């Protein structure tokens, strides 16, 4: 896995096009600013020796809502504890940040429902999948209960 520092961007400024060009990003420290830069890897399998070099990865993902709607976005994956700490959705040209398990999720769920124009039962639980696996063959995919942000990987 290789970080392309020359393509670094400010945190929060990534777009769907950025993720389509580079599906994996990580935090890098460029002087006094924290930035995010793409990670390029051969194939679609994360080897443990590779991910041990990163504390967190932002990975392009597909989300499947309970009503069957599919939305593109990203997951914020912590490589040290294996948890998903946040989600970003891209829908109809807009971007929505959904805070993760370190933040209260109930108010954000209502905001997400308004943004999507959906009811709670249309959205929750949410399934996500990526094009990547770990070297043990386990896919980077799972289910998220948006009410409590309980993640099953």
Residue pairs with C-beta under 8 A, 6 or more apart in sequence:
1 39
1 40
1 41
1 50
1 51
1 53
1 54
2 39
2 40
2 41
3 26
3 28
3 37
3 38
3 39
4 22
4 37
4 38
4 39
4 40
5 28
5 30
5 37
7 22
7 37
7 38
8 28
8 30
8 35
8 36
8 37
9 18
9 35
9 36
9 37
10 33
10 35
10 36
11 27
11 34
11 35
11 36
12 97
14 25
14 36
14 58
14 74
14 88
15 90
15 95
16 72
16 90
16 95
18 25
18 38
19 25
19 60
19 72
19 74
20 60
21 38
22 38
22 39
22 40
23 59
23 60
23 130
23 131
24 38
24 39
24 40
24 41
24 57
24 58
24 59
24 60
24 132
25 36
25 37
25 38
25 39
25 57
25 58
26 36
26 37
26 39
26 54
26 55
26 56
26 57
26 58
27 34
27 35
27 36
27 55
27 56
28 34
28 35
28 36
28 37
29 35
36 58
39 54
39 57
41 50
44 131
44 132
44 133
45 132
45 133
45 134
45 135
46 132
46 133
46 134
46 135
46 140
47 135
48 134
48 135
51 57
51 79
52 79
54 79
55 78
55 79
55 80
56 76
56 77
56 78
56 79
56 85
57 76
57 77
57 79
58 74
58 75
58 76
58 77
59 74
59 75
59 77
59 130
59 132
59 140
60 72
60 73
60 74
60 130
60 131
61 72
61 73
61 74
61 75
61 128
61 129
61 130
62 70
62 71
62 72
62 73
62 128
62 129
62 130
63 70
63 71
63 72
63 73
63 87
63 89
63 126
63 127
63 128
64 70
64 126
64 127
64 128
64 129
65 71
65 116
65 118
65 122
65 123
65 126
66 121
66 122
66 123
66 124
66 125
66 126
67 118
67 122
67 123
69 116
69 118
69 122
71 89
71 90
71 91
71 116
72 89
72 90
73 87
73 88
73 89
73 90
74 87
74 88
75 84
75 86
75 87
75 128
75 130
75 140
76 84
76 85
76 86
76 87
76 88
76 100
77 83
77 84
77 85
77 140
78 84
78 85
82 153
83 100
83 101
83 151
83 153
84 100
84 101
84 128
84 142
84 144
84 151
84 153
85 100
85 101
85 102
86 97
86 98
86 99
86 100
87 97
87 98
87 100
87 128
87 144
88 95
88 96
88 97
88 98
89 95
89 96
89 98
89 112
89 115
89 116
90 96
91 115
91 116
94 115
96 111
96 112
96 115
98 105
98 108
98 112
98 146
99 105
99 108
100 149
101 149
101 151
105 146
105 147
105 148
105 149
106 147
109 120
109 124
109 146
109 147
112 123
112 146
113 119
113 120
113 123
116 122
116 123
123 146
124 145
124 146
124 147
125 143
125 144
125 145
125 146
126 143
126 144
126 146
127 141
127 142
127 143
127 144
128 141
128 142
128 143
128 144
129 139
129 140
129 141
130 139
130 140
130 141
132 139
132 140
133 139
133 140
134 140
138 153
140 153
141 153
142 151
142 152
142 153
143 151
143 152
144 150
144 151
144 152
145 151
